[in-house]
Amino acid sequence: MNNESVKVKPAKMCYSHIGGKLGQLLVETFAEKGWIAKKTPTDKHFYITEIGQTELEKLGVDISQIKPEDL
C-alpha cells in the first residue's frame, strides 16, 4: 500500500472476539440461518445448533476448540 488514504471496511475486535457492525451482522445472519439459537428469546447467550456445526465446519471453522458449557 502507498501513503494515499484507502477506505476499507473494519473488522473490529472487542477483547478477543469480533465486535462492531461485522460482529452484529454475523450474529444476525447466523441466527437467521439457524446456525445459532437461544433456548429462550430472553437468553443473553446463543448456542451453536447441529446445522450450525455442520455449516461452520464447511467454512473451515474448527469448532472443536469451543468448550461445551451449560447455558
VMD Tcl script that builds the backbone (N, CA, C; Angstrom):
set m [mol new atoms 213]
animate dup $m
set s [atomselect $m all]
$s set {name element resname resid chain x y z} {
  {N N MET 1 A 0.840 -1.188 0.000}
  {CA C MET 1 A 0.000 0.000 0.000}
  {C C MET 1 A 0.879 1.243 0.000}
  {N N ASN 2 A 0.389 2.271 -0.617}
  {CA C ASN 2 A 1.127 3.525 -0.591}
  {C C ASN 2 A 0.562 4.421 0.501}
  {N N ASN 3 A 1.004 5.655 0.558}
  {CA C ASN 3 A 0.589 6.563 1.618}
  {C C ASN 3 A -0.778 7.183 1.390}
  {N N GLU 4 A -1.396 6.937 0.238}
  {CA C GLU 4 A -2.718 7.501 -0.025}
  {C C GLU 4 A -3.746 6.837 0.879}
  {N N SER 5 A -4.760 7.610 1.257}
  {CA C SER 5 A -5.817 7.080 2.109}
  {C C SER 5 A -6.665 6.078 1.330}
  {N N VAL 6 A -6.817 4.895 1.902}
  {CA C VAL 6 A -7.627 3.848 1.290}
  {C C VAL 6 A -8.759 3.525 2.241}
  {N N LYS 7 A -9.984 3.562 1.743}
  {CA C LYS 7 A -11.123 3.241 2.592}
  {C C LYS 7 A -11.335 1.734 2.607}
  {N N VAL 8 A -11.375 1.187 3.809}
  {CA C VAL 8 A -11.613 -0.237 3.996}
  {C C VAL 8 A -12.729 -0.415 5.027}
  {N N LYS 9 A -13.383 -1.546 4.974}
  {CA C LYS 9 A -14.419 -1.843 5.956}
  {C C LYS 9 A -13.746 -2.513 7.157}
  {N N PRO 10 A -13.971 -2.005 8.367}
  {CA C PRO 10 A -13.286 -2.537 9.537}
  {C C PRO 10 A -13.859 -3.874 10.011}
  {N N ALA 11 A -13.000 -4.690 10.574}
  {CA C ALA 11 A -13.384 -5.911 11.290}
  {C C ALA 11 A -12.854 -5.704 12.706}
  {N N LYS 12 A -13.639 -5.035 13.520}
  {CA C LYS 12 A -13.194 -4.617 14.848}
  {C C LYS 12 A -13.165 -5.764 15.835}
  {N N MET 13 A -12.206 -5.686 16.732}
  {CA C MET 13 A -12.087 -6.664 17.798}
  {C C MET 13 A -12.602 -6.049 19.101}
  {N N CYS 14 A -13.275 -6.860 19.879}
  {CA C CYS 14 A -13.737 -6.470 21.212}
  {C C CYS 14 A -13.160 -7.518 22.144}
  {N N TYR 15 A -12.142 -7.142 22.886}
  {CA C TYR 15 A -11.357 -8.090 23.673}
  {C C TYR 15 A -10.795 -9.131 22.704}
  {N N SER 16 A -11.233 -10.382 22.760}
  {CA C SER 16 A -10.662 -11.396 21.880}
  {C C SER 16 A -11.677 -11.941 20.871}
  {N N HIS 17 A -12.709 -11.159 20.582}
  {CA C HIS 17 A -13.703 -11.617 19.611}
  {C C HIS 17 A -14.082 -10.493 18.656}
  {N N ILE 18 A -14.762 -10.857 17.569}
  {CA C ILE 18 A -15.178 -9.854 16.584}
  {C C ILE 18 A -16.319 -9.036 17.166}
  {N N GLY 19 A -16.188 -7.734 17.068}
  {CA C GLY 19 A -17.217 -6.830 17.552}
  {C C GLY 19 A -17.675 -5.924 16.427}
  {N N GLY 20 A -18.247 -4.830 16.802}
  {CA C GLY 20 A -18.672 -3.830 15.828}
  {C C GLY 20 A -19.782 -4.326 14.913}
  {N N LYS 21 A -19.945 -3.641 13.814}
  {CA C LYS 21 A -21.006 -3.954 12.865}
  {C C LYS 21 A -20.821 -5.344 12.261}
  {N N LEU 22 A -19.574 -5.750 11.976}
  {CA C LEU 22 A -19.343 -7.074 11.416}
  {C C LEU 22 A -19.819 -8.150 12.386}
  {N N GLY 23 A -19.483 -8.027 13.648}
  {CA C GLY 23 A -19.930 -8.994 14.645}
  {C C GLY 23 A -21.447 -9.060 14.714}
  {N N GLN 24 A -22.082 -7.893 14.693}
  {CA C GLN 24 A -23.543 -7.819 14.721}
  {C C GLN 24 A -24.146 -8.517 13.503}
  {N N LEU 25 A -23.600 -8.244 12.317}
  {CA C LEU 25 A -24.119 -8.847 11.090}
  {C C LEU 25 A -23.920 -10.359 11.079}
  {N N LEU 26 A -22.789 -10.828 11.596}
  {CA C LEU 26 A -22.550 -12.265 11.669}
  {C C LEU 26 A -23.575 -12.938 12.581}
  {N N VAL 27 A -23.802 -12.363 13.752}
  {CA C VAL 27 A -24.785 -12.933 14.687}
  {C C VAL 27 A -26.164 -12.964 14.054}
  {N N GLU 28 A -26.583 -11.859 13.452}
  {CA C GLU 28 A -27.906 -11.801 12.825}
  {C C GLU 28 A -28.035 -12.834 11.707}
  {N N THR 29 A -27.023 -12.937 10.861}
  {CA C THR 29 A -27.063 -13.876 9.738}
  {C C THR 29 A -27.054 -15.317 10.227}
  {N N PHE 30 A -26.187 -15.630 11.185}
  {CA C PHE 30 A -26.127 -16.995 11.705}
  {C C PHE 30 A -27.442 -17.378 12.374}
  {N N ALA 31 A -28.074 -16.449 13.081}
  {CA C ALA 31 A -29.363 -16.728 13.723}
  {C C ALA 31 A -30.453 -16.942 12.670}
  {N N GLU 32 A -30.469 -16.098 11.636}
  {CA C GLU 32 A -31.461 -16.240 10.566}
  {C C GLU 32 A -31.319 -17.582 9.853}
  {N N LYS 33 A -30.087 -18.045 9.686}
  {CA C LYS 33 A -29.831 -19.321 9.007}
  {C C LYS 33 A -30.042 -20.519 9.927}
  {N N GLY 34 A -30.242 -20.257 11.214}
  {CA C GLY 34 A -30.423 -21.344 12.176}
  {C C GLY 34 A -29.122 -21.979 12.626}
  {N N TRP 35 A -28.003 -21.313 12.393}
  {CA C TRP 35 A -26.700 -21.834 12.794}
  {C C TRP 35 A -26.463 -21.640 14.279}
  {N N ILE 36 A -27.051 -20.585 14.841}
  {CA C ILE 36 A -27.003 -20.331 16.278}
  {C C ILE 36 A -28.430 -20.043 16.729}
  {N N ALA 37 A -28.696 -20.286 18.004}
  {CA C ALA 37 A -30.034 -20.055 18.538}
  {C C ALA 37 A -29.929 -19.773 20.033}
  {N N LYS 38 A -31.050 -19.348 20.590}
  {CA C LYS 38 A -31.165 -19.161 22.034}
  {C C LYS 38 A -32.192 -20.166 22.532}
  {N N LYS 39 A -32.024 -20.620 23.774}
  {CA C LYS 39 A -33.014 -21.532 24.344}
  {C C LYS 39 A -34.345 -20.817 24.518}
  {N N THR 40 A -34.297 -19.557 24.971}
  {CA C THR 40 A -35.494 -18.715 25.066}
  {C C THR 40 A -35.134 -17.338 24.507}
  {N N PRO 41 A -36.106 -16.605 23.987}
  {CA C PRO 41 A -35.807 -15.289 23.399}
  {C C PRO 41 A -35.128 -14.312 24.359}
  {N N THR 42 A -35.336 -14.485 25.652}
  {CA C THR 42 A -34.746 -13.543 26.614}
  {C C THR 42 A -33.329 -13.920 27.036}
  {N N ASP 43 A -32.858 -15.105 26.594}
  {CA C ASP 43 A -31.491 -15.510 26.926}
  {C C ASP 43 A -30.488 -14.527 26.348}
  {N N LYS 44 A -29.402 -14.330 27.077}
  {CA C LYS 44 A -28.329 -13.447 26.627}
  {C C LYS 44 A -27.419 -14.156 25.632}
  {N N HIS 45 A -27.212 -15.453 25.832}
  {CA C HIS 45 A -26.239 -16.201 25.045}
  {C C HIS 45 A -26.900 -17.100 24.004}
  {N N PHE 46 A -26.172 -17.305 22.916}
  {CA C PHE 46 A -26.577 -18.221 21.864}
  {C C PHE 46 A -25.821 -19.533 22.038}
  {N N TYR 47 A -26.299 -20.583 21.385}
  {CA C TYR 47 A -25.556 -21.828 21.286}
  {C C TYR 47 A -25.483 -22.206 19.806}
  {N N ILE 48 A -24.514 -23.030 19.453}
  {CA C ILE 48 A -24.358 -23.469 18.067}
  {C C ILE 48 A -25.261 -24.673 17.853}
  {N N THR 49 A -26.121 -24.607 16.863}
  {CA C THR 49 A -27.038 -25.697 16.552}
  {C C THR 49 A -26.304 -26.790 15.776}
  {N N GLU 50 A -26.975 -27.926 15.591}
  {CA C GLU 50 A -26.367 -29.014 14.816}
  {C C GLU 50 A -26.082 -28.563 13.393}
  {N N ILE 51 A -27.044 -27.884 12.757}
  {CA C ILE 51 A -26.800 -27.384 11.387}
  {C C ILE 51 A -25.684 -26.348 11.404}
  {N N GLY 52 A -25.614 -25.555 12.458}
  {CA C GLY 52 A -24.537 -24.584 12.586}
  {C C GLY 52 A -23.183 -25.249 12.656}
  {N N GLN 53 A -23.099 -26.347 13.406}
  {CA C GLN 53 A -21.832 -27.086 13.495}
  {C C GLN 53 A -21.409 -27.558 12.110}
  {N N THR 54 A -22.352 -28.125 11.379}
  {CA C THR 54 A -22.054 -28.625 10.032}
  {C C THR 54 A -21.609 -27.501 9.113}
  {N N GLU 55 A -22.360 -26.404 9.101}
  {CA C GLU 55 A -22.067 -25.305 8.176}
  {C C GLU 55 A -20.778 -24.577 8.543}
  {N N LEU 56 A -20.523 -24.387 9.827}
  {CA C LEU 56 A -19.279 -23.732 10.238}
  {C C LEU 56 A -18.074 -24.590 9.880}
  {N N GLU 57 A -18.207 -25.909 10.048}
  {CA C GLU 57 A -17.116 -26.804 9.668}
  {C C GLU 57 A -16.874 -26.749 8.160}
  {N N LYS 58 A -17.938 -26.613 7.358}
  {CA C LYS 58 A -17.783 -26.476 5.906}
  {C C LYS 58 A -16.975 -25.226 5.561}
  {N N LEU 59 A -17.104 -24.189 6.391}
  {CA C LEU 59 A -16.351 -22.942 6.175}
  {C C LEU 59 A -14.913 -23.042 6.679}
  {N N GLY 60 A -14.589 -24.155 7.307}
  {CA C GLY 60 A -13.238 -24.337 7.819}
  {C C GLY 60 A -13.058 -23.854 9.244}
  {N N VAL 61 A -14.162 -23.597 9.948}
  {CA C VAL 61 A -14.090 -23.153 11.342}
  {C C VAL 61 A -13.960 -24.389 12.225}
  {N N ASP 62 A -12.889 -24.462 12.989}
  {CA C ASP 62 A -12.629 -25.606 13.866}
  {C C ASP 62 A -13.351 -25.396 15.184}
  {N N ILE 63 A -14.613 -25.814 15.244}
  {CA C ILE 63 A -15.400 -25.577 16.457}
  {C C ILE 63 A -15.023 -26.534 17.589}
  {N N SER 64 A -14.124 -27.494 17.324}
  {CA C SER 64 A -13.672 -28.367 18.396}
  {C C SER 64 A -12.903 -27.572 19.450}
  {N N GLN 65 A -12.499 -26.366 19.115}
  {CA C GLN 65 A -11.774 -25.516 20.051}
  {C C GLN 65 A -12.713 -24.820 21.041}
  {N N ILE 66 A -14.028 -24.923 20.813}
  {CA C ILE 66 A -15.014 -24.305 21.694}
  {C C ILE 66 A -15.402 -25.312 22.761}
  {N N LYS 67 A -15.209 -24.945 24.022}
  {CA C LYS 67 A -15.539 -25.842 25.119}
  {C C LYS 67 A -17.036 -25.817 25.382}
  {N N PRO 68 A -17.651 -27.007 25.532}
  {CA C PRO 68 A -19.070 -27.051 25.888}
  {C C PRO 68 A -19.279 -26.418 27.273}
  {N N GLU 69 A -20.418 -25.798 27.466}
  {CA C GLU 69 A -20.740 -25.229 28.763}
  {C C GLU 69 A -22.259 -25.217 28.945}
  {N N ASP 70 A -22.683 -25.134 30.188}
  {CA C ASP 70 A -24.099 -25.029 30.486}
  {C C ASP 70 A -24.526 -23.579 30.314}
  {N N LEU 71 A -25.597 -23.385 29.562}
  {CA C LEU 71 A -26.113 -22.018 29.375}
  {C C LEU 71 A -27.384 -21.838 30.153}
}
mol reanalyze $m
mol bondsrecalc $m
mol representation Tube
mol addrep $m
